[in-house]
Amino acid sequence: MGKIAQSFAGTVDYVPIYVTEAHPTDGWMNQWAPKKFGPVAYARSNEDRLVAARKFVSTMGLSGSVLVDSIDDELENRYEARPERLYVVQNGKILWRCGPGPFEYDAAGLQRFLESM
């Protein structure tokens, strides 16, 4: 995603959103959970979610703004975002989205869509 975000910098605002933990230590963990994310438990409060999000941002070396969904999971539920999903939203209207990741994650499709705009 970094290359796509750089390609459209100044034209498209790229904003990652941290939602509920996909592979928590006290929930559904599996052998395919990315090791680079490190172990994290389910957040029980907004403060816990912020701590987990900061750890994720630091581990992944992200820069710029990162939004964090509330403990009520409003964004995740509204946009079916877990575990990962790409959207193009303009003036509150969804223009494009891929299926849920990791199997329907479509960065190439996003790039084609943005190029067509």
N, C-alpha and C positions, 0 to 999 in steps of 0.2 A: 504493500500500500504506500510505502514511502515514496517510491518512484512515481506513482500516479499522482500523489499529493503534490510532489515537486513539479511535475509536468503542468499542473493546472493552478499552481500558486498564483495568487492575484486575481484569479477568475472564479475559483471554487474554494469555499471554506471547508476544510477537512477537519472534522471534529470527532475524535473517538469518544465513545461513551462506555464507561465501565458499568456493567450490570452485575447481577448476582453471580457468585462464584460457580464456575462450570464443573470443577472437580474438587470439591471441598474435602478436607481430611475427615470431617464428621458427617459426610453424606456420600454421594455417589462418586467414588474414585475408581479409576480403572487403569490398567497397565499402559494405556495409550495416552494418558494425561501428559501433556508436555512438561518435561522435567524442568525446563528453564523458568517456568512460572513460579516454581517453589511451592511448598505446602502452605495452604491457607484454609482456615475453618470458615464455615458459613458466618456471615456477618449477622449479628443479633441487634445492631443499632446502626443509625446513620454514621456514628463515629467509627464503629468497626468497619463499615463499608469504606469510609474514607481512608482508614489505615491500610486496608487491603488494596485499594486503588493506588495509593501512593507507592506501595511496595511493587505493584505491577508496573507502574510508570517508570520507576527507577530500574527495575530488572530489565525491562524492555528498551530502556534508553530513549523513551519518548520525549519529545519536546513540544512546546506549544500547549494550547488549552486541551484539557481532557475533562469531559463532564462525567459526573458520577450519579447514577440512578439512586433514588431514595430507597430506604429499607422496605418500602411498600411495593417496590418493583413496578412502578407506574409505567415507565418507558418500556421496560422489558415486556410487560403484558400488552401494552398498546401496540408495539411494533414487532412483537414476537422475535426479540433480538437474541435470545440465548441459543447456542453459545456464542455465535457471531453472525453478523449479517451486515450487508452494505445497503445503504439507501441514498437516493438523491432526493432532497426535499427543497422545494422552492416556494416561498410565500405560503408555507403551511400545507402545500400539496405534494404528495408523493409522486414523483415523475418516473422513478425507476427503483427497483429493488431486486436483489438476488434471493435465492432460497436460503434456508438456514444452513450455516456451516456445520461441520467442515465439508460435507459432501456436496452441497449446492452453492458453496462460496464461489463467487464469480468475479474476481478482480479484472479479468480480461474483458468480460461483458461490461463492467463499469467503465473501463477505459474506452471501449467502442462507443458506449452511450454518450460519454462526455465529449468525445471527438465529434460525434454527429450533431451535438448542440452548437 
